[in-house]
Every structure is written in structure tokens, then in C-alpha cells.
Amino acid sequence: MPAGWVQHLFEKFLMPRNLLYSNDPVALYPDSWYASSADLQPIRRSLQENLRCDVCVIGAGFTGLSAALNLAEAGLNVVVLDAHRAGWGASGRNGGQLGSGQRQEQTDLEESYGYDQAHALWQLAQRSKSLVKELIDRHDIACDFQPGIMYTDHKDRYSAATEQYVDKLRRDYKYNQIEFLSRRETTDILGTDAYHSSSIDSGAGHLHPLKYALGLARAAEAAGARIYEGTEVQQIKSGDPVSVGTKEGSVAASFLVLACNGYLGNLHSEVATRVMPINNFIIATEPLSTSLYNEIIRNNMAVADSRFVVNYYRKSADMRLLFGGRESYGYQFPKDIKSFVRKAMVNIYPQLTDARIDYGWGGTLAITMNRLPHVKSLATNIFSASGYSGHGVGMATLSGNLVAGALRGEHDGFSVMDSISHRRFPGGMKFRSPLLKLAMLYYSLRDRF
């Protein structure tokens, strides 16, 4: 292999980088449709002092804000630290889908964990949807919530399994808000013949994730939590209290909550070996004509397809198509995200070939080997929740809530998640990314052929 390629591979996959700054300016939201359509709050001040508090939360995304809100409402003194802005990370960039169940299907969970554990995980996922809707209503968060997600089959041989799974959820889990649709029904609703069948989940939904995150931040502050932005945590020292060091200040806390997800870095090696950051990308078209807008996704639900590297999309309130897909496992985003994602969109909707792409942005989420959230008690006074594997709107919100409850001695729900064993990614932190890249190349070929 030429020396230049060796250097390229080292820089792309192995060279240590801080993902907090690999693709984005400091403390600025990305140039996304979400940021352009949200009522952005003035930047909060950074931490420039030494504080003492009951709970320090690192990360102001869905997990950290949900935990902070719960704890502040319970009367605890809560400090939230974020290297950038509230909702800056995956929480303010994702597809906005609030799905049912876990990232694994219930059939697989039953095989892996048994009937009772699988049902407990289902109930937690149901609880996550209810919690999101309750928070939206209770705190008057205007985040464009709409009901429903369609899960589509891009191969004919998947149709029978989808129909059987719908029957299973209705029979074994008493979930009657899901139904199977034929190819013709799917095509009529979506305005594309790319799929052979689908299931339609009216109990799920979708929302504007950045507006939701900003609403949680406002609610947490109203309850008494203090949020410091532009404040990167540089070191953690365990003990009682836990010591959290930043560039210009520090926090001594009785409890610590790690809510960093894909941006954990090296703050906690035990979590970092089991929770891996990956990048995903979304584009937003120009506002479509009324006829074209009405031709696609006629029921205004969100859509996620059956590919291993999922295509997911939905219509916006201002008549655009928001289309997500493609993944990368190096540190850097593609130079031309719009072109990177556009091809997948046009394959499904050729009628959008001439549509202008107004926005293209990337984000860093985190996955686990089993695609289930990594929610753990790391010490008597240190808790962590991350690794939502693309299922974070509901499960990140719930996980923050569960961690807050466990911290206060209420372990219902938390113990279910904490009991799940998570394998380390092979190759350690240096080699896990290129190894996963090879695996994903295989799955992308399987999706295609």
C-alpha cells in the first residue's frame, strides 16, 4: 500500500481527534433547517468559577436536559455543562422520529433476553413516548409534533416477516396502533413505488428535535437548573464529591450524570469502549410546490425503511422534504453533504430530481453493539446514559428521567436498563471505527443487492 494511503487511513480513522470540534465551530449551531426554523436562545455564559452542587450533568441534549429537569423539579441544585449549546449535538440534528419499541425488534429481544425482559423493555419504550408527549404538553413546547411513522420494506421477501411482526405486537403486546399495508396501499400513501409493503404505527410520531431540546432547556432553567454553555469538561475525578474540571472553572458535585452520547471522548473509558460515535446526515429540499408536496407522504407521517443503513424522511411544516441517510465512521463529515445524501433521496423520489437542496448537515450519534441504550451506574454517585443507536428522541428523554430517578433512590425502570450487558467494540478505541466500516460495507452491499 502506498505510504500516502497509510497516512490517509491513519488520519481518517486512528488519529485522536476531539469530535466536539472536528466538524463544527465552537458554540454555533450547524447550518441546518432545524437551526434556521427555531427560535434560538441567546448564548448562555460559560463556567468561570468554582461551584458546589447536588448534581452535575455533562451534556445538554435530550438525556442531560431531561435529567436536569426532573432533578430540579425535585428540589436538587443542578448544574449542566455543555461544550457548545443546549441541543447542539445529535439532539438538535436528528430525524425527529419518536418510535415505538427498542432499536431491536421484540422477537429478537425475546430470543436474547427472555419473554419477561423483552416485555419490560417494550413497556419502557411505551413509557418513553408518553413522557415526551407529556413534557411537550406540560411545558408548552411548540415543536411541530405529528403522529405516526411508516416502516417500509425495500425487499419483497421482507413483507411476510413484517406482517407477522405486526400480528405479534397486536397479539402478544396488545399494541393495536399498528397495521400492515400492502404494496399498493404503501405506494398510494408515499407517492413512490420503491417499497413492497409497510407497517404503519399511529402510536409513534415525529417532531422538530431542536425546538424540543430548546423547550426542555427552558423548562429545566425555569425549575432552577443552571446551564453553562461553551464549557468543555476536561477531566473528572471520582470521589465524594465528584470533581469536574473545565478550562476556567470547576464543579464539586455529590452526583455526576454523563449525558455526552457520541461526544463522550475520553472522559470515561469504561463507557467509551461500549458506546461508539458515528456520523449521520440529513438534507432539506426547497419548499415544494403544493402539488408535489401533496403527492408524497399523503398522511404526513415520518418514514423509515428496512435498509441496514436506514433511509428516514418526513415533510416539514414549511413544505420541504427532510431526508436522512448514509453514515460515515471516520471523524470528518463529507465535504458535500447535500450531494452525499441527495442520491438516496432521488432513488426513492425521482420526481425530486430537480428540487433544490437548501440545507445539508451532519451529526454525531452513538451506537452500541446490541443497539440498546447503555444506561449504567458506574459508581455509587456516577451515572451514565448514552448509545441510543438512532432511537434517541424517546429513549434519551426516558433514560435521563430514569437516571434522575435512580440518583434519588427510585430504581424502577433504571434497573431494567442497567441489567443489560453491553459488549466492548472489537479493536478498542483506535481500531473499532475501521473494523465497523468494513462491516458496514458488507451491509451496504447486502442492502443494494
C-alpha positions in Angstrom: 0.0 0.0 0.0 1.5 3.4 -0.9 2.7 5.5 2.0 0.3 8.2 1.2 -2.7 5.9 1.7 -1.3 4.7 5.0 -1.1 8.3 6.2 -4.6 8.9 4.9 -6.1 5.9 6.7 -4.3 6.9 9.9 -5.6 10.4 9.8 -9.1 9.3 8.9 -9.6 6.5 11.4 -6.9 6.4 14.0 -5.5 9.9 14.7 -7.0 11.1 18.0 -9.5 13.9 17.5 -12.0 15.7 19.6 -15.3 15.2 17.9 -16.6 18.2 19.7 -14.6 20.4 17.2 -13.9 18.1 14.2 -16.8 19.4 12.1 -18.3 22.4 13.8 -17.3 25.9 15.0 -17.3 26.5 18.7 -20.7 27.2 20.3 -22.5 27.7 16.9 -25.5 25.6 15.8 -24.9 23.9 12.4 -26.3 25.4 9.3 -29.4 23.1 9.4 -33.0 23.7 8.6 -33.7 23.0 12.3 -31.5 25.9 13.4 -32.9 28.2 10.7 -36.5 27.5 11.8 -36.1 27.5 15.6 -36.3 30.4 18.0 -32.6 30.2 19.1 -31.9 31.4 22.6 -29.1 33.9 23.4 -25.9 32.0 24.3 -25.6 31.3 28.0 -22.4 32.2 29.8 -19.6 29.7 30.3 -18.5 28.5 33.6 -15.7 30.7 35.0 -15.9 29.9 38.7 -15.8 27.1 41.2 -19.2 25.7 42.1 -20.7 23.2 44.5 -24.0 21.5 43.7 -26.0 18.4 44.3 -25.8 17.1 40.7 -23.5 18.0 37.8 -24.8 16.9 34.4 -22.4 16.8 31.4 -24.2 17.3 28.2 -27.3 19.5 27.4 -29.0 17.2 24.9 -32.2 15.2 25.5 -30.6 13.0 28.1 -29.0 15.7 30.2 -31.9 18.2 29.9 -34.4 15.5 30.8 -32.4 14.5 33.9 -31.8 18.1 34.9 -35.5 19.0 34.6 -36.5 16.0 36.7 -33.9 16.7 39.4 -34.5 20.4 39.5 -38.2 19.9 39.9 -37.4 17.6 42.8 -35.6 20.5 44.5 -32.0 19.5 43.9 -29.3 22.0 43.0 -28.4 21.1 39.4 -25.6 22.4 37.1 -25.5 21.4 33.4 -22.3 21.8 31.4 -22.1 21.7 27.6 -19.1 22.4 25.4 -21.3 24.1 22.8 -25.0 24.9 23.2 -28.1 23.3 24.5 -29.4 20.9 21.8 -26.2 21.4 19.8 -25.4 17.7 19.3 -27.5 14.9 18.0 -30.5 16.1 19.9 -30.8 19.1 17.7 -29.9 17.4 14.4 -31.6 14.1 14.2 -34.6 12.8 12.2 -37.1 13.7 14.9 -38.7 10.3 14.9 -40.4 9.1 18.1 -40.6 5.4 17.6 -42.2 2.5 19.4 -40.2 -0.3 21.0 -36.5 -0.5 21.2 -33.9 -0.4 18.3 -34.2 -4.2 18.2 -37.5 -5.9 17.4 -39.3 -7.7 20.2 -38.8 -11.1 18.6 -35.0 -10.6 18.8 -35.3 -9.3 22.4 -37.2 -12.3 23.4 -34.6 -14.6 22.0 -31.7 -12.7 23.6 -33.2 -11.7 27.0 -36.3 -13.8 27.5 -40.0 -13.1 27.5 -40.2 -11.1 30.7 -37.2 -8.8 30.0 -38.4 -8.2 26.4 -41.8 -7.1 27.7 -40.2 -4.9 30.3 -38.1 -3.2 27.6 -41.3 -2.7 25.5 -43.1 -1.1 28.4 -40.2 1.3 28.9 -40.3 2.3 25.3 -44.0 2.9 25.5 -43.3 5.0 28.6 -40.7 7.0 26.6 -43.3 8.1 24.1 -45.7 9.0 26.8 -43.0 11.0 28.6 -42.1 13.0 25.5 -45.7 13.9 24.8 -46.3 14.8 28.5 -43.3 17.1 28.6 -44.4 18.8 25.4 -47.9 19.4 26.8 -46.8 20.3 30.3 -44.2 22.8 29.3 -46.0 24.1 26.2 -43.1 23.1 23.9 -44.0 24.1 20.3 -42.1 21.5 18.4 -44.4 20.6 15.5 -45.3 17.2 16.8 -47.2 15.0 14.4 -48.5 11.4 14.9 -47.3 8.3 13.0 -44.4 6.5 11.5 -44.4 4.2 8.5 -41.8 1.4 8.4 -41.3 0.3 4.8 -39.9 -2.8 3.2 -37.4 -2.3 0.3 -37.4 -6.0 -0.5 -40.3 -8.3 -1.3 -39.1 -11.1 0.9 -39.4 -8.8 4.0 -43.1 -8.4 3.6 -44.2 -11.7 5.2 -42.0 -11.0 8.2 -43.4 -7.5 8.6 -47.0 -8.8 8.5 -46.1 -11.5 11.1 -44.4 -8.9 13.3 -47.4 -6.6 13.2 -49.6 -9.6 14.2 -47.2 -10.4 17.1 -47.3 -6.9 18.5 -51.1 -6.8 18.3 -51.4 -10.3 19.9 -48.5 -10.6 22.4 -48.1 -7.0 23.3 -51.7 -5.8 23.0 -50.4 -3.0 20.7 -53.3 -2.2 18.4 -52.0 1.1 17.0 -50.0 -0.7 14.2 -51.2 -2.3 11.0 -49.8 -3.9 7.9 -50.1 -2.2 4.5 -49.8 -3.9 1.1 -47.6 -2.6 -1.7 -50.5 -0.7 -3.4 -51.5 0.9 -0.1 -47.9 1.9 0.6 -47.4 3.3 -2.8 -50.6 5.3 -2.7 -49.7 6.9 0.6 -46.0 7.6 -0.1 -46.1 8.5 -3.8 -43.2 6.1 -4.6 -43.1 2.6 -5.9 -39.8 1.9 -4.1 -41.3 -0.3 -1.4 -43.1 -3.7 -1.4 -45.1 -3.2 1.8 -45.0 -1.4 5.1 -46.3 -1.2 8.6 -48.0 2.0 9.9 -47.6 2.9 13.6 -50.1 5.6 14.6 -48.9 5.5 18.2 -45.4 6.8 17.1 -44.7 10.3 15.9 -42.2 12.9 14.8 -41.2 16.4 15.9 -38.8 19.2 15.4 -35.9 18.0 17.6 -34.1 21.2 18.2 -37.3 23.0 19.2 -38.0 20.2 21.6 -34.5 20.3 23.1 -34.7 24.1 23.5 -38.0 23.7 25.2 -36.6 21.2 27.6 -33.7 23.6 28.4 -36.2 26.4 29.1 -38.2 24.1 31.4 -35.1 22.9 33.3 -34.0 26.5 33.9 -37.4 27.5 35.0 -37.3 24.7 37.5 -33.9 26.1 38.8 -31.2 24.2 36.9 -28.2 26.3 35.8 -27.0 25.6 32.2 -23.5 26.7 31.2 -22.6 26.7 27.5 -19.3 26.9 25.8 -17.9 24.9 28.7 -15.9 21.8 27.8 -15.3 19.3 30.6 -11.6 18.4 30.6 -11.3 16.0 33.5 -13.4 14.1 36.0 -12.1 12.9 39.4 -14.2 10.3 41.2 -14.8 10.7 44.9 -17.3 12.2 47.2 -17.8 14.8 46.0 -17.0 14.2 42.3 -14.7 16.8 40.9 -15.4 18.1 37.4 -12.7 20.3 35.8 -13.2 22.8 33.0 -10.8 25.3 31.4 -11.8 28.2 33.6 -13.8 26.6 36.4 -14.8 23.5 38.3 -17.8 21.8 39.9 -17.8 19.7 43.0 -20.9 17.6 43.0 -22.5 14.9 45.1 -23.6 13.1 42.0 -22.4 13.2 38.3 -24.5 12.3 35.2 -22.7 11.6 32.0 -25.0 12.6 29.2 -22.5 13.0 26.4 -23.6 10.3 23.9 -21.4 10.5 20.8 -19.2 13.3 22.3 -18.0 11.5 25.4 -14.4 11.3 24.1 -12.1 10.0 26.8 -14.0 11.2 29.8 -14.8 7.6 30.9 -13.0 4.7 29.2 -15.4 2.1 30.5 -18.3 3.7 28.6 -16.2 4.7 25.6 -15.3 1.1 24.8 -19.0 0.2 24.6 -20.5 3.3 23.1 -19.2 4.3 19.7 -19.7 7.6 17.8 -20.9 7.5 14.2 -22.0 10.3 11.8 -25.3 10.6 10.0 -26.6 13.2 7.6 -29.8 15.0 6.6 -30.8 17.3 3.7 -33.8 19.6 3.3 -35.2 20.5 0.0 -36.5 23.8 -1.0 -40.2 24.4 -0.3 -42.0 22.1 -2.7 -44.9 23.1 -4.9 -48.3 22.3 -3.5 -49.0 19.5 -6.0 -45.6 17.8 -5.3 -45.9 18.3 -1.6 -49.3 16.7 -1.6 -48.1 13.8 -3.8 -45.6 12.4 -1.3 -46.3 11.1 2.2 -50.0 11.9 2.0 -50.6 11.1 5.6 -47.8 13.4 6.9 -46.2 10.6 8.8 -42.5 10.0 9.1 -40.9 7.1 7.2 -38.0 4.8 7.9 -37.1 1.9 5.6 -35.8 -1.6 6.1 -32.2 -1.0 4.9 -29.5 -1.7 7.4 -28.3 1.8 6.8 -31.7 3.3 7.2 -33.2 6.0 4.9 -35.6 8.1 7.0 -37.6 11.1 5.9 -40.6 13.3 6.6 -42.3 16.5 5.4 -41.7 19.8 7.2 -44.3 22.3 8.3 -43.0 24.7 5.6 -43.5 22.2 2.8 -40.0 20.7 2.4 -38.9 17.1 2.4 -36.3 16.4 5.2 -34.4 13.3 4.1 -31.8 11.5 6.2 -29.5 8.6 5.4 -25.9 7.5 4.7 -23.4 7.0 7.5 -19.7 7.6 8.0 -17.4 6.1 10.5 -14.3 8.4 10.3 -14.1 11.7 12.1 -14.8 14.0 9.3 -18.1 14.8 7.6 -18.2 14.6 3.8 -17.3 17.9 2.1 -20.6 17.9 0.1 -23.3 16.5 2.4 -26.0 17.7 0.0 -24.7 15.5 -2.8 -23.8 12.7 -0.4 -27.4 12.3 0.7 -29.3 13.5 -2.4 -28.7 10.3 -4.5 -30.5 8.2 -1.9 -33.4 10.6 -1.9 -33.8 10.7 -5.7 -33.7 6.9 -5.8 -36.9 6.9 -3.8 -38.4 10.1 -5.2 -37.2 10.6 -8.8 -39.8 13.4 -9.0 -37.5 15.4 -6.8 -34.6 15.2 -9.2 -34.8 18.9 -10.0 -35.6 20.0 -6.4 -33.1 22.4 -5.0 -31.4 21.3 -1.8 -31.3 24.2 0.7 -29.7 22.6 3.7 -27.4 19.7 4.3 -26.0 18.9 7.7 -24.4 16.1 9.7 -24.4 15.0 13.3 -22.6 12.5 15.6 -24.8 10.0 17.4 -23.7 6.9 19.3 -24.4 3.2 18.9 -23.8 0.1 21.0 -23.1 -3.4 19.8 -26.6 -4.6 20.7 -28.3 -1.3 19.7 -29.8 -1.0 23.1 -29.1 2.1 25.3 -26.1 1.9 27.6 -27.7 3.1 30.9 -25.5 2.4 33.9 -24.5 3.1 37.4 -20.7 3.5 37.1 -20.1 4.2 40.8 -22.3 5.0 43.8 -22.5 8.6 42.7 -21.8 8.5 38.9 -24.4 7.6 36.3 -24.3 7.4 32.5 -26.8 7.1 29.7 -25.9 7.0 26.0 -25.8 4.9 22.9 -29.3 5.2 21.6 -28.4 3.9 18.1 -30.7 6.2 16.2 -33.7 5.8 18.6 -33.0 8.7 20.9 -35.9 11.1 20.8 -37.9 8.9 23.2 -35.2 6.7 24.8 -32.8 9.6 25.5 -35.6 11.5 27.2 -36.6 8.5 29.2 -33.0 7.5 30.1 -32.3 10.9 31.5 -35.5 10.6 33.6 -34.5 7.1 34.7 -31.1 8.2 35.8 -32.6 11.1 37.7 -34.9 8.7 39.5 -32.1 6.2 40.3 -30.0 9.0 41.7 -32.8 9.8 44.1 -33.2 6.1 45.0 -36.1 5.3 42.7 -34.8 2.3 40.6 -38.0 1.3 38.8 -37.1 1.1 35.1 -33.5 2.1 35.6 -32.7 -1.4 36.9 -34.1 -3.0 33.7 -31.7 -0.9 31.6 -28.8 -1.3 34.0 -29.1 -5.1 33.9 -28.4 -5.3 30.2 -24.9 -6.5 29.4 -23.0 -4.5 26.7 -20.1 -5.9 24.8 -17.0 -3.8 24.0 -16.5 -2.9 20.4 -13.7 -5.0 18.9 -10.4 -3.3 18.3 -10.6 -0.8 21.2 -11.0 2.9 20.7 -8.3 3.1 17.9 -9.4 0.3 15.7 -13.2 0.0 16.3 -14.0 2.6 13.6 -12.2 0.9 10.6 -13.5 -2.5 11.7 -17.0 -1.3 11.8 -16.5 0.4 8.4 -15.7 -3.0 6.9 -18.8 -4.5 8.5 -20.9 -1.6 7.2 -19.5 -2.1 3.7 -20.9 -5.6 3.8 -24.3 -4.5 4.9 -24.5 -1.7 2.4 -23.8 -4.2 -0.4 -26.5 -6.5 1.1 -28.9 -3.6 1.1 -28.1 -2.9 -2.6 -28.1 -6.4 -4.0 
